[in-house]
Amino acid sequence: MKLFQLFKHNKKKQAIWSEAGILTGQQYSGGISQSADINELMKAYQGWVYACVSIISKNVAKVPIRLFIKSADDPVEINQHILLDLLDSPNPIHTRFEIWELVTTWLELTGNAYLYLAKNRLGAPAEIWPIPPGRIKVVTDATEIIGGYLYEYQGKQVAFSREEIVHLRYPNPNSIYYGMGTLQAAAYSYDLDLYMKKYSVNLFKNDGRPTGVLMTDQVLDDGMINRIRQAWNRLYSGVDKA
């Protein structure tokens, strides 16, 4: 809390943290997307990434939720409570298992998961709705650090207060606003595996062998050779042109 108070009243320190990437949000050095685009990370949900994330998310979703009240002695478990009912039946579409499986999947891929708490007329949470992490952003605030959240999709924007959104995130040494997913730590391994597979597929599609030889009876100087090589590489080299 003292650290946050320091942010509020010391612009110099806030500028230093901003330059270090702490306040500016999603800055990573992964290979999947140099700008750490959330949608690119979501597209990686296939192959071995899918297998690993699916196992983790399903096992997390299986864990039963239990509620306890603190006491002077041992904690007392509560078996009937409005919170347990809400978590067991979060909304008309999703089950408790589906919610936590989805939340864990998003956390593993992107490091962030967002839940919207829809309130009833009394102001109490009545439904829980998951929001895809690629459609929502943190709205920063000079005094409150996080002022709220902004949902953007198909050209429409909806603003949410901090109290309406539960933002779950994995630790991120580069940001206090956004989490860092497990996949981002393995970005280069994922890229290498993906490019090798794409190269192999395209190699087989193209018969897997060279189909000719470039020959000339003219004497070529170094400049001409380099131009031919550059043109050849531009047309035929690369993972997608194997």
MOWO-V503778 format. One line per field, one symbol per residue. psi: psi as a letter, one per 40 degrees, with the letter a starting at -180 (. if undefined). Layout:
# MOWO-V503778
psi->???
This chain:
# MOWO-V503778
psi->ddddddddegdddddddddeedeebghifiddhdefhddddddegibdddddddddddddddhihihihiidbiihhhdhidddddddgdiediiddddddddddddddeeihhhhhhiadeeihdihhihhdeeiihhihddechdaihhhhfeihhhiideehhhhiiiheeiediihiddddfdddddddddddddddddddfefiieihhiieihhiddddddddddddddeiidee.
